[in-house]
Amino acid sequence: MRYGFIGLGNLGGHLAASLLRSGFDVVVHDRDPAAAERLITAGAVWADSAGALAGQSDAVLTCLPSPQVSNAVLNEILKAARPGLTWIEMSTLGRDEILRLAAKAAERGVTTMELPVTGGVHLAAQGKITMLAGGDKELIDRHRPALEAMGDQIFYMGPLGSAAVIKVITNMLAFIHLVADGEALMLAKRGGLDLAQAWRAIKASSGNSFVHETEGQLILNGSYDVGFSMDLALKDLGFAMNFGETFDVPLALAEHTHAIFLKGKEAYGGSAQSTQIVKLLEEAVGTDLRADGFPARLE
């Protein structure tokens, strides 16, 4: 089975590389041809367009930054798609978006699986990212070898649209935890504690979180280099707010976090690292959160 992969950014490039390492036949495309160079060196075949890629693939994976881009790329895929093609959408979309796009694909004989991922770019690089699958169970089982090449935990969430909901929930929690971790580290710093030792103590405590263990290190290093932007954080928090309205759930913490990220975008720009949200607090109190021995990037 030949897989096409569209969207070779921080996340998608690593996912496509994992397929290649596992021996899959992979065709790649990105709006920036330079993003594909290392994959081509590793054995991938370049396609000049999304349509050209679809025409020579049994399944097409997309990892894209917004519903608008996913819609545009799907339109190109469908122009050349053969009946029986599988579209595996790994982008973070709202439930309504994935259902609408899947219906459009079905009109052309293309079946859809949603497969958003979570855990961070560093786990994608290791082939250990967590995968959240939604859609027909038989379809997911058919592509399971490819999924297992990219991730080490695969959760089947239910019918199409289910994975979109849990993905937004996990991202909402991550951004809330990020803001909270910055406040916790600042309390430690202003309280006169050694920040490195405080980080280790929190990591071993009931207050620990995945975000503290990972992004907390990038804050203490000062690089903030998580490979995820303010704009993407705001997009995902926006999805969470929409779900809150749809499901009639008050999301006070998510709303407050969304407001903080709006300030972060205003201060640093939408392309700034999402982890830089902690800089707002650092600048507000005139204290940097730095400690020796922490990496500039997660490996």
C-alpha positions in Angstrom: 0.0 0.0 0.0 1.4 3.4 -1.0 0.8 6.3 1.4 0.8 10.0 0.3 1.6 12.6 3.0 0.7 16.3 2.6 2.0 18.8 5.2 5.6 18.3 6.2 5.9 20.9 8.9 7.2 20.4 12.5 4.8 17.5 13.1 4.0 16.1 9.6 7.7 15.8 8.6 8.4 13.5 11.5 5.3 11.4 10.9 6.2 10.9 7.3 9.7 10.0 8.3 8.4 7.3 10.6 6.5 5.7 7.8 9.6 5.6 5.7 11.7 4.1 8.5 9.2 1.3 8.8 9.5 0.5 5.1 6.3 2.0 3.7 6.2 3.4 0.2 5.6 7.1 0.7 4.8 10.0 -1.7 5.1 13.5 -0.2 4.0 17.1 -1.0 4.3 20.4 0.8 3.8 24.0 -0.4 7.5 24.4 0.6 9.5 21.8 -1.4 12.5 22.3 0.9 10.5 20.7 3.7 10.6 17.4 1.7 14.3 17.3 1.0 15.3 15.0 3.9 12.4 12.7 3.2 13.3 12.4 -0.5 16.9 11.6 0.6 15.4 8.8 2.8 13.5 7.3 -0.1 10.2 9.3 -0.4 8.9 10.3 -3.9 8.0 13.9 -4.5 4.7 15.0 -6.0 4.3 18.4 -7.5 0.8 18.9 -6.2 -1.8 17.4 -3.9 -3.7 16.1 -6.9 -0.6 14.4 -8.4 0.0 12.8 -5.0 -3.5 11.5 -4.7 -3.4 10.0 -8.2 -0.6 7.7 -7.2 -1.5 6.9 -3.6 -3.8 4.3 -2.0 -4.2 6.5 1.1 -3.5 10.2 1.7 -2.5 11.6 5.1 -2.8 15.3 5.7 -1.3 17.2 8.6 -2.3 20.9 8.1 -2.7 24.1 10.1 -6.4 25.0 9.8 -9.8 23.8 8.5 -9.5 26.3 5.6 -6.3 24.7 4.4 -7.7 21.2 4.9 -10.7 22.1 2.8 -8.5 23.5 0.0 -6.2 20.6 0.0 -9.0 18.1 0.0 -10.5 19.8 -3.0 -7.2 19.2 -4.9 -7.1 15.6 -3.7 -10.6 14.9 -4.9 -9.9 16.1 -8.4 -7.5 13.2 -8.9 -8.7 10.6 -6.3 -9.5 7.1 -7.5 -12.6 5.5 -5.9 -11.5 3.5 -2.9 -8.9 6.1 -1.8 -8.7 6.6 2.0 -8.2 10.1 3.3 -6.6 10.1 6.8 -6.9 13.6 8.3 -4.4 14.2 11.1 -5.1 18.0 11.4 -6.9 19.4 14.4 -10.5 20.2 13.2 -13.8 20.8 14.9 -16.4 18.0 14.7 -18.6 19.8 12.2 -15.6 20.4 9.9 -14.5 16.8 9.8 -18.1 15.6 9.2 -18.6 18.1 6.4 -15.3 17.3 4.7 -15.9 13.6 5.0 -19.3 13.9 3.4 -17.7 15.8 0.5 -15.0 13.1 0.1 -17.7 10.3 0.2 -19.4 11.9 -2.9 -16.2 11.0 -4.8 -15.9 7.5 -3.4 -13.2 8.5 -0.8 -13.5 7.2 2.7 -12.3 9.3 5.7 -10.5 8.5 8.9 -9.7 11.2 11.4 -6.4 10.7 13.2 -5.4 13.8 15.2 -2.3 13.2 17.3 -1.1 14.5 20.7 2.1 14.5 22.8 4.3 16.9 21.0 6.8 17.1 18.2 9.5 15.3 20.1 7.4 12.2 20.5 6.5 12.4 16.8 10.2 12.4 16.0 10.6 9.2 18.1 7.6 7.5 16.5 5.9 7.4 19.9 3.2 10.0 19.5 -0.4 9.2 20.8 -3.0 8.8 18.0 -6.7 9.5 18.4 -8.7 7.6 15.8 -12.3 8.2 14.7 -14.3 6.6 11.9 -15.1 3.1 10.7 -13.4 0.5 12.9 -12.6 -1.8 10.0 -11.0 1.1 8.1 -8.8 1.9 11.0 -7.8 -1.7 11.4 -6.9 -1.9 7.7 -4.4 0.9 8.2 -3.2 -0.1 11.7 0.3 -1.1 10.5 0.9 2.5 9.3 -0.6 3.9 12.4 1.7 1.8 14.6 4.7 3.0 12.6 4.0 6.6 13.6 2.7 6.2 17.2 2.9 3.8 20.1 -0.6 4.4 21.6 -3.7 4.3 19.4 -7.0 5.1 20.9 -10.2 4.3 18.9 -12.6 7.0 20.0 -15.7 6.0 18.0 -17.5 7.3 14.9 -16.2 10.0 12.8 -16.1 13.3 14.8 -15.3 11.6 18.1 -11.6 12.1 17.8 -12.0 15.8 17.0 -13.7 16.2 20.4 -11.1 14.4 22.5 -8.3 16.1 20.6 -9.7 19.6 21.4 -10.1 18.5 25.0 -6.5 17.4 25.3 -5.2 20.6 23.8 -7.5 22.7 26.0 -6.0 21.0 29.1 -2.5 21.5 27.8 -2.9 25.2 27.4 -4.5 25.6 30.8 -1.6 23.5 32.3 0.9 25.7 30.5 -0.4 28.9 32.0 -0.7 27.3 35.5 2.9 25.9 35.3 4.2 29.4 34.5 2.5 30.7 37.6 3.7 27.8 39.8 7.3 28.3 38.7 7.1 32.0 39.3 5.8 31.4 42.8 8.9 29.2 43.4 11.3 31.8 41.9 9.8 34.7 43.9 9.7 32.5 47.0 13.5 32.2 46.8 13.6 28.5 45.7 16.2 26.9 43.4 14.1 26.7 40.2 15.8 23.5 38.9 15.1 21.8 42.2 11.6 23.2 42.3 10.9 21.8 38.8 12.1 18.3 40.0 10.0 18.5 43.1 6.8 19.4 41.1 7.6 16.6 38.7 7.6 14.1 41.5 4.4 15.6 43.1 0.6 15.4 42.8 0.8 18.7 40.9 2.8 17.2 38.1 1.6 17.3 34.4 2.9 16.3 31.0 3.2 20.0 30.2 5.4 20.6 33.3 7.6 17.7 32.4 8.1 18.9 28.8 7.3 22.5 28.1 8.4 23.5 31.6 11.9 22.6 30.6 11.8 24.9 27.6 10.6 27.7 29.8 13.5 27.2 32.2 16.0 27.1 29.3 14.5 30.3 27.8 14.2 28.9 24.3 10.4 28.3 24.5 11.0 26.2 21.3 8.0 23.8 21.4 7.3 24.0 17.7 3.7 25.2 18.2 2.5 28.7 17.6 0.2 31.2 19.4 -2.1 31.1 16.4 -2.5 27.3 16.6 -3.2 27.5 20.3 -5.9 30.1 19.8 -7.4 28.0 17.0 -7.7 25.0 19.3 -8.9 27.0 22.3 -11.6 28.5 19.9 -12.7 24.9 19.1 -13.0 24.2 22.8 -15.1 27.3 23.4 -17.4 26.2 20.6 -17.8 22.8 22.1 -18.6 24.4 25.4 -21.5 26.2 23.8 -22.6 23.2 21.8 -22.6 20.8 24.8 -23.8 23.5 27.3 -20.7 23.2 29.5 -19.3 26.3 31.2 -15.5 26.5 30.5 -14.4 29.2 32.9 -10.7 28.1 32.9 -10.6 27.7 29.1 -12.1 31.1 28.6 -9.6 32.7 30.9 -6.8 30.9 29.2 -8.1 32.0 25.8 -8.0 35.6 27.0 -4.4 35.2 28.1 -3.4 33.8 24.8 -5.0 36.7 23.0 -2.8 39.0 25.0 0.2 36.8 24.1 -0.5 37.1 20.4 -0.9 40.8 20.8 2.5 41.0 22.6 4.6 38.6 20.5 2.7 37.8 17.3 0.7 34.8 16.1 3.8 33.0 14.9 5.5 33.1 18.4 5.9 29.9 20.3 2.9 29.0 22.4 5.2 28.4 25.3 6.1 32.1 25.2 2.7 32.8 26.9 4.7 32.5 30.2 6.7 35.6 29.1 3.7 37.7 29.8 4.0 36.8 33.5 7.8 37.1 33.5 7.6 40.6 32.0 4.7 41.6 34.3 6.7 40.9 37.5 10.2 41.6 36.1 11.5 38.2 36.8 12.9 35.6 34.3 12.3 31.9 34.9 15.7 30.4 34.1 17.7 27.5 35.4 20.8 25.6 34.2 20.7 22.1 32.8 17.5 22.3 30.8 17.4 21.7 27.0 16.6 24.2 24.3 14.5 21.6 22.5 12.9 18.3 23.5 14.5 15.2 22.1 
